[in-house]
Amino acid sequence: MSDLLKFFQDTSALYGSNAPYIEDLYEQFLEDPDSIEHTWREKFLQLPQTDKRDIAHSAVIDRFALLAASNSSRIAELQGFTEESVKKQSAVARLINHYRAHGHEM
């Protein structure tokens, strides 16, 4: 078997729909390496090491979700999208559609 095929066979479980599961395992590994199975621990220990300590992504993802939720209404207002303006725009769009569909009947 070629080296490339061997590499794909050894790493295929790390991609696709398994990625969130693997990322969760890795975050557990970062917090406490002994909390996961030894086979996964060995795989994670084989990853290339850098000078900086790797951190869990879940905290970063949660922070961005919190920022998005808190800023969405403020951003919408800055762009001129208030609830009232959206309702008015929808009413105008319905009126235009009505004239397009039934204007010839008037």
Backbone as XML, in Angstrom:
<?xml version="1.0"?>
<chain id="A" units="angstrom">
  <residue number="1" name="MET">
    <atom name="N" x="0.856" y="-1.172" z="0.000"/>
    <atom name="CA" x="0.000" y="0.000" z="0.000"/>
    <atom name="C" x="0.906" y="1.241" z="0.000"/>
  </residue>
  <residue number="2" name="SER">
    <atom name="N" x="0.547" y="2.223" z="-0.803"/>
    <atom name="CA" x="1.370" y="3.425" z="-0.861"/>
    <atom name="C" x="1.262" y="4.203" z="0.451"/>
  </residue>
  <residue number="3" name="ASP">
    <atom name="N" x="2.247" y="5.049" z="0.670"/>
    <atom name="CA" x="2.261" y="5.846" z="1.902"/>
    <atom name="C" x="1.042" y="6.767" z="1.990"/>
  </residue>
  <residue number="4" name="LEU">
    <atom name="N" x="0.651" y="7.320" z="0.840"/>
    <atom name="CA" x="-0.492" y="8.232" z="0.836"/>
    <atom name="C" x="-1.783" y="7.489" z="1.186"/>
  </residue>
  <residue number="5" name="LEU">
    <atom name="N" x="-1.992" y="6.322" z="0.608"/>
    <atom name="CA" x="-3.182" y="5.539" z="0.936"/>
    <atom name="C" x="-3.174" y="5.115" z="2.396"/>
  </residue>
  <residue number="6" name="LYS">
    <atom name="N" x="-2.026" y="4.757" z="2.907"/>
    <atom name="CA" x="-1.895" y="4.379" z="4.322"/>
    <atom name="C" x="-2.256" y="5.569" z="5.212"/>
  </residue>
  <residue number="7" name="PHE">
    <atom name="N" x="-1.765" y="6.753" z="4.840"/>
    <atom name="CA" x="-2.081" y="7.971" z="5.596"/>
    <atom name="C" x="-3.589" y="8.215" z="5.595"/>
  </residue>
  <residue number="8" name="PHE">
    <atom name="N" x="-4.239" y="8.118" z="4.423"/>
    <atom name="CA" x="-5.682" y="8.329" z="4.337"/>
    <atom name="C" x="-6.440" y="7.303" z="5.169"/>
  </residue>
  <residue number="9" name="GLN">
    <atom name="N" x="-6.006" y="6.065" z="5.141"/>
    <atom name="CA" x="-6.666" y="5.021" z="5.918"/>
    <atom name="C" x="-6.523" y="5.279" z="7.419"/>
  </residue>
  <residue number="10" name="ASP">
    <atom name="N" x="-5.361" y="5.729" z="7.843"/>
    <atom name="CA" x="-5.123" y="5.968" z="9.270"/>
    <atom name="C" x="-5.847" y="7.205" z="9.792"/>
  </residue>
  <residue number="11" name="THR">
    <atom name="N" x="-6.112" y="8.167" z="8.919"/>
    <atom name="CA" x="-6.695" y="9.428" z="9.381"/>
    <atom name="C" x="-8.131" y="9.642" z="8.933"/>
  </residue>
  <residue number="12" name="SER">
    <atom name="N" x="-8.729" y="8.727" z="8.202"/>
    <atom name="CA" x="-10.068" y="8.954" z="7.665"/>
    <atom name="C" x="-11.119" y="9.132" z="8.762"/>
  </residue>
  <residue number="13" name="ALA">
    <atom name="N" x="-10.916" y="8.540" z="9.918"/>
    <atom name="CA" x="-11.896" y="8.673" z="11.010"/>
    <atom name="C" x="-11.885" y="10.063" z="11.623"/>
  </residue>
  <residue number="14" name="LEU">
    <atom name="N" x="-10.887" y="10.878" z="11.288"/>
    <atom name="CA" x="-10.760" y="12.196" z="11.903"/>
    <atom name="C" x="-11.516" y="13.282" z="11.160"/>
  </residue>
  <residue number="15" name="TYR">
    <atom name="N" x="-12.167" y="12.957" z="10.068"/>
    <atom name="CA" x="-12.802" y="13.970" z="9.226"/>
    <atom name="C" x="-14.281" y="13.689" z="9.045"/>
  </residue>
  <residue number="16" name="GLY">
    <atom name="N" x="-14.957" y="14.591" z="8.358"/>
    <atom name="CA" x="-16.368" y="14.404" z="8.033"/>
    <atom name="C" x="-17.259" y="14.544" z="9.245"/>
  </residue>
  <residue number="17" name="SER">
    <atom name="N" x="-18.241" y="13.674" z="9.325"/>
    <atom name="CA" x="-19.218" y="13.785" z="10.402"/>
    <atom name="C" x="-18.627" y="13.416" z="11.763"/>
  </residue>
  <residue number="18" name="ASN">
    <atom name="N" x="-17.439" y="12.826" z="11.785"/>
    <atom name="CA" x="-16.788" y="12.485" z="13.051"/>
    <atom name="C" x="-16.041" y="13.669" z="13.665"/>
  </residue>
  <residue number="19" name="ALA">
    <atom name="N" x="-15.848" y="14.714" z="12.907"/>
    <atom name="CA" x="-15.023" y="15.837" z="13.371"/>
    <atom name="C" x="-15.487" y="16.432" z="14.703"/>
  </residue>
  <residue number="20" name="PRO">
    <atom name="N" x="-16.791" y="16.702" z="14.907"/>
    <atom name="CA" x="-17.200" y="17.254" z="16.207"/>
    <atom name="C" x="-16.900" y="16.315" z="17.376"/>
  </residue>
  <residue number="21" name="TYR">
    <atom name="N" x="-17.080" y="15.019" z="17.142"/>
    <atom name="CA" x="-16.788" y="14.039" z="18.193"/>
    <atom name="C" x="-15.299" y="14.051" z="18.530"/>
  </residue>
  <residue number="22" name="ILE">
    <atom name="N" x="-14.465" y="14.078" z="17.497"/>
    <atom name="CA" x="-13.018" y="14.073" z="17.703"/>
    <atom name="C" x="-12.585" y="15.364" z="18.401"/>
  </residue>
  <residue number="23" name="GLU">
    <atom name="N" x="-13.179" y="16.483" z="18.001"/>
    <atom name="CA" x="-12.829" y="17.747" z="18.641"/>
    <atom name="C" x="-13.210" y="17.738" z="20.120"/>
  </residue>
  <residue number="24" name="ASP">
    <atom name="N" x="-14.365" y="17.166" z="20.433"/>
    <atom name="CA" x="-14.776" y="17.046" z="21.833"/>
    <atom name="C" x="-13.798" y="16.166" z="22.611"/>
  </residue>
  <residue number="25" name="LEU">
    <atom name="N" x="-13.381" y="15.051" z="22.011"/>
    <atom name="CA" x="-12.380" y="14.196" z="22.665"/>
    <atom name="C" x="-11.081" y="14.949" z="22.898"/>
  </residue>
  <residue number="26" name="TYR">
    <atom name="N" x="-10.677" y="15.739" z="21.900"/>
    <atom name="CA" x="-9.427" y="16.488" z="22.025"/>
    <atom name="C" x="-9.517" y="17.527" z="23.136"/>
  </residue>
  <residue number="27" name="GLU">
    <atom name="N" x="-10.674" y="18.166" z="23.259"/>
    <atom name="CA" x="-10.844" y="19.131" z="24.341"/>
    <atom name="C" x="-10.786" y="18.442" z="25.700"/>
  </residue>
  <residue number="28" name="GLN">
    <atom name="N" x="-11.364" y="17.245" z="25.793"/>
    <atom name="CA" x="-11.244" y="16.474" z="27.035"/>
    <atom name="C" x="-9.785" y="16.128" z="27.299"/>
  </residue>
  <residue number="29" name="PHE">
    <atom name="N" x="-9.077" y="15.773" z="26.241"/>
    <atom name="CA" x="-7.662" y="15.451" z="26.359"/>
    <atom name="C" x="-6.865" y="16.654" z="26.867"/>
  </residue>
  <residue number="30" name="LEU">
    <atom name="N" x="-7.196" y="17.855" z="26.367"/>
    <atom name="CA" x="-6.481" y="19.053" z="26.801"/>
    <atom name="C" x="-6.703" y="19.326" z="28.281"/>
  </residue>
  <residue number="31" name="GLU">
    <atom name="N" x="-7.931" y="19.077" z="28.754"/>
    <atom name="CA" x="-8.239" y="19.314" z="30.162"/>
    <atom name="C" x="-7.630" y="18.251" z="31.067"/>
  </residue>
  <residue number="32" name="ASP">
    <atom name="N" x="-7.787" y="16.989" z="30.664"/>
    <atom name="CA" x="-7.260" y="15.880" z="31.459"/>
    <atom name="C" x="-6.952" y="14.708" z="30.526"/>
  </residue>
  <residue number="33" name="PRO">
    <atom name="N" x="-5.689" y="14.514" z="30.153"/>
    <atom name="CA" x="-5.340" y="13.452" z="29.209"/>
    <atom name="C" x="-5.760" y="12.050" z="29.670"/>
  </residue>
  <residue number="34" name="ASP">
    <atom name="N" x="-5.866" y="11.834" z="30.966"/>
    <atom name="CA" x="-6.240" y="10.512" z="31.464"/>
    <atom name="C" x="-7.746" y="10.246" z="31.397"/>
  </residue>
  <residue number="35" name="SER">
    <atom name="N" x="-8.531" y="11.232" z="30.983"/>
    <atom name="CA" x="-9.980" y="11.068" z="30.964"/>
    <atom name="C" x="-10.490" y="10.388" z="29.694"/>
  </residue>
  <residue number="36" name="ILE">
    <atom name="N" x="-9.611" y="10.151" z="28.726"/>
    <atom name="CA" x="-10.041" y="9.511" z="27.480"/>
    <atom name="C" x="-9.329" y="8.173" z="27.316"/>
  </residue>
  <residue number="37" name="GLU">
    <atom name="N" x="-9.810" y="7.367" z="26.370"/>
    <atom name="CA" x="-9.203" y="6.063" z="26.114"/>
    <atom name="C" x="-7.741" y="6.208" z="25.734"/>
  </residue>
  <residue number="38" name="HIS">
    <atom name="N" x="-6.966" y="5.205" z="26.077"/>
    <atom name="CA" x="-5.527" y="5.283" z="25.822"/>
    <atom name="C" x="-5.212" y="5.328" z="24.329"/>
  </residue>
  <residue number="39" name="THR">
    <atom name="N" x="-6.056" y="4.718" z="23.478"/>
    <atom name="CA" x="-5.784" y="4.755" z="22.041"/>
    <atom name="C" x="-5.897" y="6.170" z="21.493"/>
  </residue>
  <residue number="40" name="TRP">
    <atom name="N" x="-6.922" y="6.905" z="21.962"/>
    <atom name="CA" x="-7.061" y="8.293" z="21.530"/>
    <atom name="C" x="-5.966" y="9.159" z="22.137"/>
  </residue>
  <residue number="41" name="ARG">
    <atom name="N" x="-5.632" y="8.897" z="23.373"/>
    <atom name="CA" x="-4.566" y="9.656" z="24.027"/>
    <atom name="C" x="-3.257" y="9.509" z="23.234"/>
  </residue>
  <residue number="42" name="GLU">
    <atom name="N" x="-2.964" y="8.293" z="22.787"/>
    <atom name="CA" x="-1.753" y="8.064" z="22.000"/>
    <atom name="C" x="-1.789" y="8.823" z="20.681"/>
  </residue>
  <residue number="43" name="LYS">
    <atom name="N" x="-2.969" y="8.823" z="20.021"/>
    <atom name="CA" x="-3.106" y="9.574" z="18.764"/>
    <atom name="C" x="-2.859" y="11.061" z="18.995"/>
  </residue>
  <residue number="44" name="PHE">
    <atom name="N" x="-3.453" y="11.597" z="20.067"/>
    <atom name="CA" x="-3.297" y="13.021" z="20.330"/>
    <atom name="C" x="-1.859" y="13.368" z="20.729"/>
  </residue>
  <residue number="45" name="LEU">
    <atom name="N" x="-1.196" y="12.466" z="21.405"/>
    <atom name="CA" x="0.202" y="12.713" z="21.778"/>
    <atom name="C" x="1.124" y="12.668" z="20.567"/>
  </residue>
  <residue number="46" name="GLN">
    <atom name="N" x="0.696" y="12.011" z="19.490"/>
    <atom name="CA" x="1.498" y="11.942" z="18.279"/>
    <atom name="C" x="1.370" y="13.198" z="17.420"/>
  </residue>
  <residue number="47" name="LEU">
    <atom name="N" x="0.425" y="14.070" z="17.741"/>
    <atom name="CA" x="0.276" y="15.306" z="16.971"/>
    <atom name="C" x="1.525" y="16.159" z="17.116"/>
  </residue>
  <residue number="48" name="PRO">
    <atom name="N" x="1.855" y="16.920" z="16.069"/>
    <atom name="CA" x="3.033" y="17.785" z="16.169"/>
    <atom name="C" x="2.904" y="18.772" z="17.328"/>
  </residue>
  <residue number="49" name="GLN">
    <atom name="N" x="3.953" y="18.887" z="18.106"/>
    <atom name="CA" x="3.962" y="19.779" z="19.261"/>
    <atom name="C" x="4.517" y="21.143" z="18.858"/>
  </residue>
  <residue number="50" name="THR">
    <atom name="N" x="3.972" y="22.188" z="19.441"/>
    <atom name="CA" x="4.463" y="23.549" z="19.219"/>
    <atom name="C" x="4.897" y="24.139" z="20.552"/>
  </residue>
  <residue number="51" name="ASP">
    <atom name="N" x="5.468" y="25.321" z="20.487"/>
    <atom name="CA" x="5.921" y="25.993" z="21.706"/>
    <atom name="C" x="4.743" y="26.473" z="22.548"/>
  </residue>
  <residue number="52" name="LYS">
    <atom name="N" x="3.626" y="26.793" z="21.868"/>
    <atom name="CA" x="2.460" y="27.311" z="22.574"/>
    <atom name="C" x="1.532" y="26.175" z="22.974"/>
  </residue>
  <residue number="53" name="ARG">
    <atom name="N" x="0.874" y="26.349" z="24.098"/>
    <atom name="CA" x="-0.076" y="25.345" z="24.583"/>
    <atom name="C" x="-1.379" y="25.489" z="23.808"/>
  </residue>
  <residue number="54" name="ASP">
    <atom name="N" x="-1.916" y="24.383" z="23.332"/>
    <atom name="CA" x="-3.182" y="24.385" z="22.609"/>
    <atom name="C" x="-4.320" y="24.599" z="23.602"/>
  </residue>
  <residue number="55" name="ILE">
    <atom name="N" x="-5.345" y="25.344" z="23.181"/>
    <atom name="CA" x="-6.494" y="25.594" z="24.051"/>
    <atom name="C" x="-7.752" y="25.013" z="23.420"/>
  </residue>
  <residue number="56" name="ALA">
    <atom name="N" x="-8.756" y="24.777" z="24.227"/>
    <atom name="CA" x="-10.023" y="24.237" z="23.738"/>
    <atom name="C" x="-10.754" y="25.282" z="22.902"/>
  </residue>
  <residue number="57" name="HIS">
    <atom name="N" x="-11.399" y="24.838" z="21.837"/>
    <atom name="CA" x="-12.115" y="25.757" z="20.957"/>
    <atom name="C" x="-13.502" y="26.101" z="21.469"/>
  </residue>
  <residue number="58" name="SER">
    <atom name="N" x="-14.068" y="25.263" z="22.331"/>
    <atom name="CA" x="-15.449" y="25.490" z="22.765"/>
    <atom name="C" x="-15.613" y="26.835" z="23.472"/>
  </residue>
  <residue number="59" name="ALA">
    <atom name="N" x="-14.627" y="27.245" z="24.242"/>
    <atom name="CA" x="-14.727" y="28.545" z="24.919"/>
    <atom name="C" x="-14.732" y="29.685" z="23.911"/>
  </residue>
  <residue number="60" name="VAL">
    <atom name="N" x="-13.932" y="29.568" z="22.878"/>
    <atom name="CA" x="-13.876" y="30.597" z="21.832"/>
    <atom name="C" x="-15.194" y="30.632" z="21.061"/>
  </residue>
  <residue number="61" name="ILE">
    <atom name="N" x="-15.722" y="29.458" z="20.707"/>
    <atom name="CA" x="-16.984" y="29.375" z="19.973"/>
    <atom name="C" x="-18.126" y="29.956" z="20.803"/>
  </residue>
  <residue number="62" name="ASP">
    <atom name="N" x="-18.172" y="29.630" z="22.087"/>
    <atom name="CA" x="-19.215" y="30.169" z="22.970"/>
    <atom name="C" x="-19.121" y="31.684" z="23.075"/>
  </residue>
  <residue number="63" name="ARG">
    <atom name="N" x="-17.908" y="32.204" z="23.131"/>
    <atom name="CA" x="-17.717" y="33.656" z="23.233"/>
    <atom name="C" x="-18.224" y="34.358" z="21.973"/>
  </residue>
  <residue number="64" name="PHE">
    <atom name="N" x="-17.913" y="33.798" z="20.799"/>
    <atom name="CA" x="-18.401" y="34.395" z="19.559"/>
    <atom name="C" x="-19.918" y="34.326" z="19.465"/>
  </residue>
  <residue number="65" name="ALA">
    <atom name="N" x="-20.517" y="33.233" z="19.908"/>
    <atom name="CA" x="-21.974" y="33.114" z="19.896"/>
    <atom name="C" x="-22.606" y="34.163" z="20.813"/>
  </residue>
  <residue number="66" name="LEU">
    <atom name="N" x="-22.015" y="34.379" z="21.966"/>
    <atom name="CA" x="-22.508" y="35.391" z="22.903"/>
    <atom name="C" x="-22.395" y="36.789" z="22.299"/>
  </residue>
  <residue number="67" name="LEU">
    <atom name="N" x="-21.255" y="37.084" z="21.676"/>
    <atom name="CA" x="-21.074" y="38.388" z="21.038"/>
    <atom name="C" x="-22.067" y="38.597" z="19.898"/>
  </residue>
  <residue number="68" name="ALA">
    <atom name="N" x="-22.293" y="37.556" z="19.114"/>
    <atom name="CA" x="-23.231" y="37.669" z="17.998"/>
    <atom name="C" x="-24.640" y="37.933" z="18.497"/>
  </residue>
  <residue number="69" name="ALA">
    <atom name="N" x="-25.036" y="37.239" z="19.555"/>
    <atom name="CA" x="-26.387" y="37.414" z="20.092"/>
    <atom name="C" x="-26.566" y="38.803" z="20.692"/>
  </residue>
  <residue number="70" name="SER">
    <atom name="N" x="-25.557" y="39.297" z="21.374"/>
    <atom name="CA" x="-25.702" y="40.604" z="22.029"/>
    <atom name="C" x="-25.598" y="41.753" z="21.041"/>
  </residue>
  <residue number="71" name="ASN">
    <atom name="N" x="-24.910" y="41.548" z="19.935"/>
    <atom name="CA" x="-24.711" y="42.642" z="18.986"/>
    <atom name="C" x="-25.671" y="42.609" z="17.809"/>
  </residue>
  <residue number="72" name="SER">
    <atom name="N" x="-26.441" y="41.549" z="17.637"/>
    <atom name="CA" x="-27.284" y="41.440" z="16.446"/>
    <atom name="C" x="-28.337" y="42.542" z="16.386"/>
  </residue>
  <residue number="73" name="SER">
    <atom name="N" x="-28.996" y="42.846" z="17.506"/>
    <atom name="CA" x="-30.011" y="43.893" z="17.484"/>
    <atom name="C" x="-29.373" y="45.266" z="17.296"/>
  </residue>
  <residue number="74" name="ARG">
    <atom name="N" x="-28.211" y="45.479" z="17.901"/>
    <atom name="CA" x="-27.530" y="46.761" z="17.759"/>
    <atom name="C" x="-27.063" y="46.964" z="16.311"/>
  </residue>
  <residue number="75" name="ILE">
    <atom name="N" x="-26.552" y="45.924" z="15.693"/>
    <atom name="CA" x="-26.106" y="46.008" z="14.304"/>
    <atom name="C" x="-27.287" y="46.263" z="13.387"/>
  </residue>
  <residue number="76" name="ALA">
    <atom name="N" x="-28.408" y="45.581" z="13.639"/>
    <atom name="CA" x="-29.598" y="45.776" z="12.816"/>
    <atom name="C" x="-30.094" y="47.209" z="12.906"/>
  </residue>
  <residue number="77" name="GLU">
    <atom name="N" x="-30.070" y="47.777" z="14.097"/>
    <atom name="CA" x="-30.513" y="49.158" z="14.259"/>
    <atom name="C" x="-29.561" y="50.125" z="13.573"/>
  </residue>
  <residue number="78" name="LEU">
    <atom name="N" x="-28.267" y="49.856" z="13.637"/>
    <atom name="CA" x="-27.298" y="50.719" z="12.960"/>
    <atom name="C" x="-27.483" y="50.675" z="11.449"/>
  </residue>
  <residue number="79" name="GLN">
    <atom name="N" x="-27.930" y="49.554" z="10.929"/>
    <atom name="CA" x="-28.165" y="49.428" z="9.497"/>
    <atom name="C" x="-29.562" y="49.905" z="9.122"/>
  </residue>
  <residue number="80" name="GLY">
    <atom name="N" x="-30.353" y="50.354" z="10.064"/>
    <atom name="CA" x="-31.687" y="50.859" z="9.793"/>
    <atom name="C" x="-32.764" y="49.792" z="9.814"/>
  </residue>
  <residue number="81" name="PHE">
    <atom name="N" x="-32.463" y="48.601" z="10.280"/>
    <atom name="CA" x="-33.434" y="47.519" z="10.322"/>
    <atom name="C" x="-34.017" y="47.404" z="11.712"/>
  </residue>
  <residue number="82" name="THR">
    <atom name="N" x="-35.091" y="48.128" z="11.948"/>
    <atom name="CA" x="-35.824" y="47.956" z="13.195"/>
    <atom name="C" x="-37.019" y="47.050" z="12.905"/>
  </residue>
  <residue number="83" name="GLU">
    <atom name="N" x="-37.668" y="46.583" z="13.933"/>
    <atom name="CA" x="-38.825" y="45.709" z="13.724"/>
    <atom name="C" x="-39.909" y="46.434" z="12.933"/>
  </residue>
  <residue number="84" name="GLU">
    <atom name="N" x="-40.119" y="47.693" z="13.246"/>
    <atom name="CA" x="-41.148" y="48.470" z="12.538"/>
    <atom name="C" x="-40.799" y="48.652" z="11.069"/>
  </residue>
  <residue number="85" name="SER">
    <atom name="N" x="-39.521" y="48.945" z="10.771"/>
    <atom name="CA" x="-39.146" y="49.153" z="9.373"/>
    <atom name="C" x="-39.250" y="47.864" z="8.566"/>
  </residue>
  <residue number="86" name="VAL">
    <atom name="N" x="-38.964" y="46.741" z="9.189"/>
    <atom name="CA" x="-39.093" y="45.450" z="8.496"/>
    <atom name="C" x="-40.561" y="45.167" z="8.195"/>
  </residue>
  <residue number="87" name="LYS">
    <atom name="N" x="-41.461" y="45.460" z="9.141"/>
    <atom name="CA" x="-42.892" y="45.258" z="8.906"/>
    <atom name="C" x="-43.397" y="46.142" z="7.773"/>
  </residue>
  <residue number="88" name="LYS">
    <atom name="N" x="-42.941" y="47.402" z="7.745"/>
    <atom name="CA" x="-43.352" y="48.313" z="6.670"/>
    <atom name="C" x="-42.832" y="47.837" z="5.324"/>
  </residue>
  <residue number="89" name="GLN">
    <atom name="N" x="-41.602" y="47.394" z="5.279"/>
    <atom name="CA" x="-41.029" y="46.908" z="4.029"/>
    <atom name="C" x="-41.766" y="45.674" z="3.535"/>
  </residue>
  <residue number="90" name="SER">
    <atom name="N" x="-42.156" y="44.809" z="4.455"/>
    <atom name="CA" x="-42.923" y="43.619" z="4.077"/>
    <atom name="C" x="-44.281" y="44.001" z="3.499"/>
  </residue>
  <residue number="91" name="ALA">
    <atom name="N" x="-44.924" y="44.987" z="4.097"/>
    <atom name="CA" x="-46.221" y="45.444" z="3.596"/>
    <atom name="C" x="-46.079" y="46.032" z="2.198"/>
  </residue>
  <residue number="92" name="VAL">
    <atom name="N" x="-45.027" y="46.787" z="1.956"/>
    <atom name="CA" x="-44.783" y="47.355" z="0.627"/>
    <atom name="C" x="-44.537" y="46.233" z="-0.384"/>
  </residue>
  <residue number="93" name="ALA">
    <atom name="N" x="-43.769" y="45.240" z="-0.001"/>
    <atom name="CA" x="-43.490" y="44.124" z="-0.901"/>
    <atom name="C" x="-44.773" y="43.368" z="-1.236"/>
  </residue>
  <residue number="94" name="ARG">
    <atom name="N" x="-45.667" y="43.201" z="-0.253"/>
    <atom name="CA" x="-46.944" y="42.519" z="-0.514"/>
    <atom name="C" x="-47.818" y="43.347" z="-1.450"/>
  </residue>
  <residue number="95" name="LEU">
    <atom name="N" x="-47.820" y="44.660" z="-1.268"/>
    <atom name="CA" x="-48.593" y="45.547" z="-2.135"/>
    <atom name="C" x="-48.077" y="45.486" z="-3.573"/>
  </residue>
  <residue number="96" name="ILE">
    <atom name="N" x="-46.782" y="45.536" z="-3.743"/>
    <atom name="CA" x="-46.186" y="45.438" z="-5.083"/>
    <atom name="C" x="-46.550" y="44.106" z="-5.722"/>
  </residue>
  <residue number="97" name="ASN">
    <atom name="N" x="-46.459" y="43.035" z="-4.962"/>
    <atom name="CA" x="-46.795" y="41.715" z="-5.491"/>
    <atom name="C" x="-48.259" y="41.645" z="-5.891"/>
  </residue>
  <residue number="98" name="HIS">
    <atom name="N" x="-49.126" y="42.268" z="-5.086"/>
    <atom name="CA" x="-50.554" y="42.280" z="-5.414"/>
    <atom name="C" x="-50.792" y="43.010" z="-6.739"/>
  </residue>
  <residue number="99" name="TYR">
    <atom name="N" x="-50.135" y="44.168" z="-6.938"/>
    <atom name="CA" x="-50.280" y="44.904" z="-8.199"/>
    <atom name="C" x="-49.729" y="44.099" z="-9.370"/>
  </residue>
  <residue number="100" name="ARG">
    <atom name="N" x="-48.657" y="43.371" z="-9.159"/>
    <atom name="CA" x="-48.108" y="42.548" z="-10.238"/>
    <atom name="C" x="-49.082" y="41.438" z="-10.640"/>
  </residue>
  <residue number="101" name="ALA">
    <atom name="N" x="-49.690" y="40.820" z="-9.627"/>
    <atom name="CA" x="-50.550" y="39.673" z="-9.901"/>
    <atom name="C" x="-51.961" y="40.094" z="-10.340"/>
  </residue>
  <residue number="102" name="HIS">
    <atom name="N" x="-52.476" y="41.201" z="-9.795"/>
    <atom name="CA" x="-53.883" y="41.546" z="-10.042"/>
    <atom name="C" x="-54.066" y="42.948" z="-10.605"/>
  </residue>
  <residue number="103" name="GLY">
    <atom name="N" x="-53.008" y="43.640" z="-10.968"/>
    <atom name="CA" x="-53.123" y="45.013" z="-11.479"/>
    <atom name="C" x="-53.932" y="45.112" z="-12.757"/>
  </residue>
  <residue number="104" name="HIS">
    <atom name="N" x="-53.872" y="44.101" z="-13.602"/>
    <atom name="CA" x="-54.607" y="44.119" z="-14.861"/>
    <atom name="C" x="-56.128" y="43.993" z="-14.668"/>
  </residue>
  <residue number="105" name="GLU">
    <atom name="N" x="-56.534" y="43.597" z="-13.468"/>
    <atom name="CA" x="-57.954" y="43.437" z="-13.192"/>
    <atom name="C" x="-58.614" y="44.736" z="-12.750"/>
  </residue>
  <residue number="106" name="MET">
    <atom name="N" x="-57.835" y="45.747" z="-12.495"/>
    <atom name="CA" x="-58.380" y="47.007" z="-11.981"/>
    <atom name="C" x="-58.818" y="47.928" z="-13.082"/>
  </residue>
</chain>
